[in-house]
Amino acid sequence: MPRAMVFLITLMFALPSDGSAQAVPSPGDRIRIKQVDGTVLTGTLAALSPETIQLSVGSDDRMAEVPVARIAVLETSLGQRSKKNNPKYIGITVATTSILGAIIGAITWRPCSGSLCVGPDTHGGGILLGFGIGALVGLPLGAFIGSLVTEERWNPASLPAPATSGLTIRPVIGSGVGFAASVRVGGF
């Protein structure tokens, strides 16, 4: 009898189970639906069935109904997260302030006329100095802006599936080997 138990336990782990790591969202969850035509809807789940998902969208809570057949991806929100030290924002800010600094350097450069001259000697030097000062200003500014930006994180979710029934072979406590059947009635 122990060999049969080992065999059945091995089957239990080797065969696919009906469970899923992706849970079906519950009413009240914030969800994002990406449809097969590319349309993206984000809102609060109102109701779901094996055929359609209803969600309230926008600040006026208008209802949208999406057929499950048109859904490419269904995701649930994990909440907002700050993106501290985001290099994207640092790069964009440094590029912008550098260009702005170069433009200011080109506009404000004047040739030196006196005995005490501080600054670049040529027009190109003025542009280069403005570019460098703009880059130096952009580094901390970009880090600050990047630390303020938050983004919503999303987790894939399962689409509601029609009810299914199944038959599994598993050990039964106290009596050795047994069969278990499941009959599902209803949507979920």
C-alpha positions as a Python dict, from the first residue, in 0.01 Angstrom:
ca = {
    (1, 'M'): (0, 0, 0),
    (2, 'P'): (281, 256, 57),
    (3, 'R'): (379, 231, -311),
    (4, 'A'): (27, 324, -417),
    (5, 'M'): (36, 623, -183),
    (6, 'V'): (369, 740, -326),
    (7, 'F'): (236, 695, -678),
    (8, 'L'): (-83, 890, -605),
    (9, 'I'): (102, 1171, -429),
    (10, 'T'): (342, 1193, -724),
    (11, 'L'): (44, 1214, -961),
    (12, 'M'): (-110, 1483, -745),
    (13, 'F'): (200, 1703, -781),
    (14, 'A'): (272, 1619, -1146),
    (15, 'L'): (-74, 1673, -1291),
    (16, 'P'): (-204, 2028, -1328),
    (17, 'S'): (-437, 2144, -1057),
    (18, 'D'): (-745, 2355, -1099),
    (19, 'G'): (-604, 2628, -873),
    (20, 'S'): (-443, 2941, -1007),
    (21, 'A'): (-194, 3191, -868),
    (22, 'Q'): (-395, 3465, -1033),
    (23, 'A'): (-715, 3524, -841),
    (24, 'V'): (-1035, 3651, -994),
    (25, 'P'): (-1088, 4012, -877),
    (26, 'S'): (-1365, 4096, -632),
    (27, 'P'): (-1623, 4373, -663),
    (28, 'G'): (-1472, 4697, -531),
    (29, 'D'): (-1120, 4618, -657),
    (30, 'R'): (-945, 4871, -881),
    (31, 'I'): (-888, 4697, -1216),
    (32, 'R'): (-740, 4771, -1557),
    (33, 'I'): (-874, 4599, -1870),
    (34, 'K'): (-672, 4589, -2192),
    (35, 'Q'): (-904, 4491, -2474),
    (36, 'V'): (-805, 4306, -2790),
    (37, 'D'): (-859, 4624, -2997),
    (38, 'G'): (-605, 4816, -2783),
    (39, 'T'): (-854, 5010, -2570),
    (40, 'V'): (-759, 5034, -2201),
    (41, 'L'): (-1020, 5089, -1929),
    (42, 'T'): (-930, 5157, -1566),
    (43, 'G'): (-1187, 5172, -1289),
    (44, 'T'): (-1356, 4998, -998),
    (45, 'L'): (-1505, 4653, -1052),
    (46, 'A'): (-1882, 4663, -1003),
    (47, 'A'): (-1988, 4314, -1115),
    (48, 'L'): (-1853, 4020, -1309),
    (49, 'S'): (-1994, 3712, -1471),
    (50, 'P'): (-1849, 3449, -1703),
    (51, 'E'): (-1974, 3659, -1999),
    (52, 'T'): (-1913, 4025, -1897),
    (53, 'I'): (-1730, 4253, -1656),
    (54, 'Q'): (-1888, 4577, -1537),
    (55, 'L'): (-1675, 4856, -1396),
    (56, 'S'): (-1728, 5216, -1295),
    (57, 'V'): (-1494, 5443, -1490),
    (58, 'G'): (-1398, 5805, -1426),
    (59, 'S'): (-1487, 6054, -1157),
    (60, 'D'): (-1857, 6053, -1255),
    (61, 'D'): (-1874, 5673, -1195),
    (62, 'R'): (-2023, 5594, -1535),
    (63, 'M'): (-2063, 5221, -1590),
    (64, 'A'): (-1883, 5033, -1866),
    (65, 'E'): (-1959, 4674, -1961),
    (66, 'V'): (-1691, 4471, -2137),
    (67, 'P'): (-1753, 4123, -2279),
    (68, 'V'): (-1497, 3872, -2146),
    (69, 'A'): (-1430, 3760, -2506),
    (70, 'R'): (-1291, 4109, -2588),
    (71, 'I'): (-1049, 4118, -2292),
    (72, 'A'): (-681, 4058, -2370),
    (73, 'V'): (-541, 4134, -2021),
    (74, 'L'): (-712, 4184, -1685),
    (75, 'E'): (-508, 4333, -1400),
    (76, 'T'): (-576, 4437, -1040),
    (77, 'S'): (-410, 4734, -872),
    (78, 'L'): (-144, 4679, -606),
    (79, 'G'): (-153, 5049, -515),
    (80, 'Q'): (69, 5350, -572),
    (81, 'R'): (447, 5332, -536),
    (82, 'S'): (702, 5610, -538),
    (83, 'K'): (976, 5577, -799),
    (84, 'K'): (1268, 5727, -605),
    (85, 'N'): (1583, 5816, -804),
    (86, 'N'): (1420, 5739, -1133),
    (87, 'P'): (1693, 5778, -1400),
    (88, 'K'): (1433, 5858, -1667),
    (89, 'Y'): (1334, 6181, -1495),
    (90, 'I'): (1695, 6273, -1421),
    (91, 'G'): (1788, 6226, -1788),
    (92, 'I'): (1491, 6424, -1919),
    (93, 'T'): (1552, 6709, -1675),
    (94, 'V'): (1928, 6725, -1743),
    (95, 'A'): (1868, 6729, -2118),
    (96, 'T'): (1605, 7002, -2089),
    (97, 'T'): (1804, 7226, -1854),
    (98, 'S'): (2122, 7178, -2059),
    (99, 'I'): (1952, 7290, -2378),
    (100, 'L'): (1787, 7579, -2196),
    (101, 'G'): (2125, 7676, -2044),
    (102, 'A'): (2291, 7665, -2387),
    (103, 'I'): (2019, 7890, -2531),
    (104, 'I'): (2057, 8137, -2245),
    (105, 'G'): (2437, 8127, -2284),
    (106, 'A'): (2404, 8201, -2657),
    (107, 'I'): (2164, 8490, -2599),
    (108, 'T'): (2345, 8657, -2309),
    (109, 'W'): (2708, 8622, -2423),
    (110, 'R'): (2885, 8952, -2485),
    (111, 'P'): (3249, 9010, -2575),
    (112, 'C'): (3464, 9128, -2287),
    (113, 'S'): (3534, 9501, -2289),
    (114, 'G'): (3757, 9592, -2001),
    (115, 'S'): (4057, 9490, -1803),
    (116, 'L'): (3878, 9241, -1575),
    (117, 'C'): (3704, 8971, -1781),
    (118, 'V'): (3522, 8680, -1615),
    (119, 'G'): (3357, 8427, -1841),
    (120, 'P'): (3406, 8274, -2181),
    (121, 'D'): (3604, 8454, -2451),
    (122, 'T'): (3400, 8331, -2749),
    (123, 'H'): (3035, 8288, -2841),
    (124, 'G'): (3083, 7908, -2856),
    (125, 'G'): (3237, 7921, -2508),
    (126, 'G'): (2926, 8102, -2380),
    (127, 'I'): (2704, 7831, -2524),
    (128, 'L'): (2922, 7558, -2372),
    (129, 'L'): (2925, 7729, -2030),
    (130, 'G'): (2545, 7764, -2038),
    (131, 'F'): (2513, 7398, -2136),
    (132, 'G'): (2733, 7289, -1842),
    (133, 'I'): (2554, 7508, -1588),
    (134, 'G'): (2219, 7379, -1715),
    (135, 'A'): (2337, 7020, -1670),
    (136, 'L'): (2453, 7092, -1314),
    (137, 'V'): (2117, 7248, -1230),
    (138, 'G'): (1930, 6959, -1396),
    (139, 'L'): (2091, 6680, -1190),
    (140, 'P'): (1943, 6767, -848),
    (141, 'L'): (1623, 6898, -1005),
    (142, 'G'): (1571, 6570, -1192),
    (143, 'A'): (1641, 6365, -879),
    (144, 'F'): (1386, 6574, -689),
    (145, 'I'): (1120, 6541, -959),
    (146, 'G'): (1189, 6165, -989),
    (147, 'S'): (1139, 6119, -614),
    (148, 'L'): (796, 6289, -629),
    (149, 'V'): (656, 6081, -916),
    (150, 'T'): (441, 5784, -821),
    (151, 'E'): (309, 5508, -1043),
    (152, 'E'): (39, 5250, -999),
    (153, 'R'): (157, 4888, -987),
    (154, 'W'): (-55, 4616, -1149),
    (155, 'N'): (-87, 4241, -1097),
    (156, 'P'): (-232, 4005, -1362),
    (157, 'A'): (-569, 3856, -1268),
    (158, 'S'): (-769, 3561, -1396),
    (159, 'L'): (-1070, 3611, -1612),
    (160, 'P'): (-1390, 3465, -1472),
    (161, 'A'): (-1431, 3111, -1605),
    (162, 'P'): (-1746, 2912, -1654),
    (163, 'A'): (-1825, 2650, -1396),
    (164, 'T'): (-1643, 2321, -1442),
    (165, 'S'): (-1655, 1986, -1273),
    (166, 'G'): (-1366, 1751, -1219),
    (167, 'L'): (-1245, 1417, -1090),
    (168, 'T'): (-918, 1383, -897),
    (169, 'I'): (-734, 1091, -745),
    (170, 'R'): (-586, 1165, -404),
    (171, 'P'): (-509, 999, -75),
    (172, 'V'): (-796, 990, 174),
    (173, 'I'): (-693, 1022, 537),
    (174, 'G'): (-748, 706, 734),
    (175, 'S'): (-853, 478, 450),
    (176, 'G'): (-563, 483, 199),
    (177, 'V'): (-650, 558, -162),
    (178, 'G'): (-962, 734, -275),
    (179, 'F'): (-1128, 932, -547),
    (180, 'A'): (-1258, 1285, -506),
    (181, 'A'): (-1507, 1448, -735),
    (182, 'S'): (-1601, 1812, -749),
    (183, 'V'): (-1914, 1952, -897),
    (184, 'R'): (-1934, 2327, -935),
    (185, 'V'): (-2262, 2506, -965),
    (186, 'G'): (-2274, 2880, -1035),
    (187, 'G'): (-2021, 3126, -1171),
    (188, 'F'): (-1725, 3116, -935),
}
